[in-house]
């Protein structure tokens, strides 16, 4: 297996397990740097560079490694160097005396020194109508192929992506969690093992992520497991990085810095999607607690890192949280992030789970963003067999794997375009709320949106039928959401009442279908749409 020590940008030094306080040191700049933005191959992988180039994202100073001479200068005054986070131009260190803190503050290149609360005692808390669209048959279902995981992928219609041949190939997902216990031995991961591109435990400073923490293994299975007729995840052909950032022994804010460091490394390595089933609100002994007001989309350390990742072209998905029945109630950081897809949980009947955290964030932004099955979700357990567990911990990776499969169909699309298509496809898109967000996405519909020009005016026929763009020039699309499976009919008439177009088509239940009409058949002017024989007419304007 490859490991991140092969990359020159990995930064871990010796690690102390002492319970003494840790501090972050922010430098004022990155002057006197031995690296240059004109030669990014020195500090970014080619895949990371390519991701930026495809999305027209320029390099900036946040991409540069830290200035080594600054670190060398403060080293005599620290006892341990724990983390380097180039995005924030900080190092996380252990400092034993206040005299040393004062000495560090005297350096002209040091901006700020801040304390990270000491790791407290062990926690008591547990842990076919569009050109070039591959044909799919919406009558076909494959419960035997997916085994226990069938319902949770079928709910999102992502099995249709797999049917078309899109299952995450060449997309790289970074998973941050508490450990991936026995994932190196479980048969369900046999086919993905050579696509685990790197591992690192940021808590214990080691390569081995398979010796502790079952939660990460459970979440990984929702995406990566591939055992036909037993369990197939939502992105069985993707590549993965596995990072431990969650400290199993306690809940403290250092874990947010671990996550930011892992995100920094994953970016440099070329990851395209982050899947995280973690969230932070209150900490053991009340040290460093967040207030709800802090969850405004851009304040906490982990939320800032999440937004930074999106600015680098990475799609960030995070569990909304499991606070729906607790006093906190709301989403947790970084699910509040302006650029984060926060994933809520529904049950098998698509009702919002009682435990799923509520929105909005404290700035009023819709949260959660979208939902998938998180109650009684199928997972592969550390024993290697399928089981069931509940939490937004599982709705998130189910969704992340679907996103990876979708992106594998459109590798040249940007993170923003993938984000938008997923949200637009959701069943509450027109009426979001604090329970569902925008609702349950339909990934076949998201695929069809990405195959069309969905920018432009929209004509709403009724709550389930949308026509776009309006006026139309080169193409005309009609989007229909169907609650029940059935046949439908579209007819277009000119103003003299002559029928110029008609189409009969079938739509699967809980599914969007998008019909693309060849406008070369029409002359410039207005047309009347009739849907399923309705009496009410809608006028459309076609412009040359």
Secondary structure in CASP SS format (residue, H / E / C, confidence):
PFRMAT SS
TARGET T0000
AUTHOR 0000-0000-0000
METHOD secondary structure of the structure
MODEL  1
X C 1.00
X C 1.00
X C 1.00
X H 1.00
X H 1.00
X H 1.00
X C 1.00
X C 1.00
X C 1.00
X C 1.00
X C 1.00
X C 1.00
X C 1.00
X C 1.00
X C 1.00
X C 1.00
X C 1.00
X C 1.00
X C 1.00
X C 1.00
X C 1.00
X E 1.00
X E 1.00
X E 1.00
X E 1.00
X E 1.00
X E 1.00
X C 1.00
X C 1.00
X C 1.00
X C 1.00
X C 1.00
X C 1.00
X C 1.00
X C 1.00
X C 1.00
X H 1.00
X H 1.00
X H 1.00
X H 1.00
X H 1.00
X H 1.00
X C 1.00
X C 1.00
X C 1.00
X H 1.00
X H 1.00
X H 1.00
X H 1.00
X H 1.00
X H 1.00
X H 1.00
X H 1.00
X H 1.00
X C 1.00
X C 1.00
X C 1.00
X C 1.00
X C 1.00
X C 1.00
X H 1.00
X H 1.00
X H 1.00
X C 1.00
X C 1.00
X C 1.00
X C 1.00
X H 1.00
X H 1.00
X H 1.00
X H 1.00
X H 1.00
X H 1.00
X H 1.00
X H 1.00
X C 1.00
X C 1.00
X C 1.00
X C 1.00
X E 1.00
X E 1.00
X E 1.00
X E 1.00
X E 1.00
X E 1.00
X C 1.00
X C 1.00
X C 1.00
X C 1.00
X E 1.00
X E 1.00
X E 1.00
X E 1.00
X E 1.00
X C 1.00
X C 1.00
X C 1.00
X H 1.00
X H 1.00
X H 1.00
X H 1.00
X H 1.00
X H 1.00
X H 1.00
X H 1.00
X C 1.00
X C 1.00
X C 1.00
X C 1.00
X E 1.00
X E 1.00
X E 1.00
X E 1.00
X E 1.00
X E 1.00
X E 1.00
X C 1.00
X C 1.00
X C 1.00
X C 1.00
X C 1.00
X C 1.00
X C 1.00
X C 1.00
X C 1.00
X C 1.00
X C 1.00
X C 1.00
X C 1.00
X C 1.00
X C 1.00
X C 1.00
X C 1.00
X C 1.00
X C 1.00
X C 1.00
X C 1.00
X C 1.00
X C 1.00
X C 1.00
X C 1.00
X C 1.00
X H 1.00
X H 1.00
X H 1.00
X H 1.00
X E 1.00
X C 1.00
X C 1.00
X H 1.00
X H 1.00
X H 1.00
X H 1.00
X H 1.00
X C 1.00
X C 1.00
X C 1.00
X C 1.00
X H 1.00
X H 1.00
X H 1.00
X H 1.00
X H 1.00
X C 1.00
X C 1.00
X C 1.00
X C 1.00
X C 1.00
X C 1.00
X C 1.00
X C 1.00
X E 1.00
X E 1.00
X E 1.00
X E 1.00
X E 1.00
X E 1.00
X C 1.00
X C 1.00
X C 1.00
X C 1.00
X C 1.00
X C 1.00
X C 1.00
X C 1.00
X C 1.00
X H 1.00
X H 1.00
X H 1.00
X C 1.00
X C 1.00
X C 1.00
X H 1.00
X H 1.00
X H 1.00
X E 1.00
X E 1.00
X E 1.00
X E 1.00
X E 1.00
X E 1.00
X C 1.00
X C 1.00
X C 1.00
X C 1.00
X E 1.00
X C 1.00
X C 1.00
X C 1.00
X C 1.00
X C 1.00
X C 1.00
X C 1.00
X C 1.00
X H 1.00
X H 1.00
X H 1.00
X H 1.00
X H 1.00
X H 1.00
X H 1.00
X H 1.00
X H 1.00
X H 1.00
X C 1.00
X E 1.00
X E 1.00
X C 1.00
X C 1.00
X C 1.00
X E 1.00
X E 1.00
X C 1.00
X C 1.00
X C 1.00
X C 1.00
X C 1.00
X C 1.00
X E 1.00
X E 1.00
X E 1.00
X E 1.00
X E 1.00
X E 1.00
X C 1.00
X C 1.00
X C 1.00
X C 1.00
X C 1.00
X C 1.00
X C 1.00
X C 1.00
X C 1.00
X H 1.00
X H 1.00
X H 1.00
X H 1.00
X H 1.00
X H 1.00
X H 1.00
X H 1.00
X H 1.00
X H 1.00
X H 1.00
X H 1.00
X H 1.00
X H 1.00
X H 1.00
X H 1.00
X C 1.00
X C 1.00
X C 1.00
X E 1.00
X E 1.00
X E 1.00
X E 1.00
X C 1.00
X C 1.00
X C 1.00
X E 1.00
X C 1.00
X C 1.00
X C 1.00
X H 1.00
X H 1.00
X H 1.00
X C 1.00
X C 1.00
X C 1.00
X C 1.00
X C 1.00
X H 1.00
X H 1.00
X H 1.00
X C 1.00
X C 1.00
X C 1.00
X C 1.00
X C 1.00
X C 1.00
X H 1.00
X H 1.00
X H 1.00
X H 1.00
X H 1.00
X H 1.00
X H 1.00
X H 1.00
X H 1.00
X H 1.00
X H 1.00
X C 1.00
X C 1.00
X C 1.00
X E 1.00
X E 1.00
X E 1.00
X E 1.00
X E 1.00
X C 1.00
X C 1.00
X C 1.00
X C 1.00
X C 1.00
X C 1.00
X C 1.00
X C 1.00
X C 1.00
X C 1.00
X E 1.00
X C 1.00
X C 1.00
X E 1.00
X C 1.00
X C 1.00
X C 1.00
X C 1.00
X C 1.00
X C 1.00
X E 1.00
X E 1.00
X E 1.00
X E 1.00
X E 1.00
X E 1.00
X E 1.00
X C 1.00
X C 1.00
X C 1.00
X C 1.00
X C 1.00
X E 1.00
X C 1.00
X C 1.00
X C 1.00
X C 1.00
X C 1.00
X E 1.00
X C 1.00
X C 1.00
X C 1.00
X C 1.00
X C 1.00
X C 1.00
X C 1.00
X C 1.00
X C 1.00
X C 1.00
X C 1.00
X E 1.00
X E 1.00
X E 1.00
X E 1.00
X C 1.00
X C 1.00
X C 1.00
X E 1.00
X E 1.00
X E 1.00
X E 1.00
X C 1.00
X C 1.00
X C 1.00
X C 1.00
X C 1.00
X E 1.00
X E 1.00
X E 1.00
X E 1.00
X C 1.00
X C 1.00
X H 1.00
X H 1.00
X H 1.00
X H 1.00
X H 1.00
X H 1.00
X H 1.00
X H 1.00
X H 1.00
X H 1.00
X H 1.00
X H 1.00
X H 1.00
X H 1.00
X H 1.00
X H 1.00
X H 1.00
X H 1.00
X C 1.00
X C 1.00
X C 1.00
X C 1.00
X C 1.00
X H 1.00
X H 1.00
X H 1.00
X H 1.00
X H 1.00
X H 1.00
X H 1.00
X H 1.00
X H 1.00
X H 1.00
X C 1.00
X C 1.00
X C 1.00
X C 1.00
X C 1.00
X C 1.00
X C 1.00
X C 1.00
X E 1.00
X C 1.00
X C 1.00
X C 1.00
X E 1.00
X C 1.00
X C 1.00
X E 1.00
X C 1.00
X C 1.00
X H 1.00
X H 1.00
X H 1.00
X H 1.00
X H 1.00
X H 1.00
X H 1.00
X H 1.00
X C 1.00
X C 1.00
X C 1.00
X C 1.00
X C 1.00
X C 1.00
X C 1.00
X E 1.00
X E 1.00
X E 1.00
X E 1.00
X E 1.00
X C 1.00
X C 1.00
X E 1.00
X E 1.00
X E 1.00
X E 1.00
X C 1.00
X C 1.00
X C 1.00
X E 1.00
X C 1.00
X C 1.00
X C 1.00
X E 1.00
X E 1.00
X E 1.00
X E 1.00
X E 1.00
X E 1.00
X E 1.00
X C 1.00
X C 1.00
X C 1.00
X E 1.00
X E 1.00
X E 1.00
X E 1.00
X E 1.00
X E 1.00
X E 1.00
X E 1.00
X E 1.00
X C 1.00
X C 1.00
X C 1.00
X C 1.00
X E 1.00
X E 1.00
X E 1.00
X E 1.00
X E 1.00
X E 1.00
X E 1.00
X E 1.00
X E 1.00
X C 1.00
X C 1.00
X C 1.00
X E 1.00
X E 1.00
X E 1.00
X E 1.00
X E 1.00
X E 1.00
X E 1.00
X C 1.00
X H 1.00
X H 1.00
X H 1.00
X C 1.00
X C 1.00
X C 1.00
X E 1.00
X E 1.00
X E 1.00
X E 1.00
X E 1.00
X E 1.00
X E 1.00
X C 1.00
X C 1.00
X C 1.00
X C 1.00
X C 1.00
X C 1.00
X E 1.00
X E 1.00
X E 1.00
X E 1.00
X E 1.00
X C 1.00
X C 1.00
END
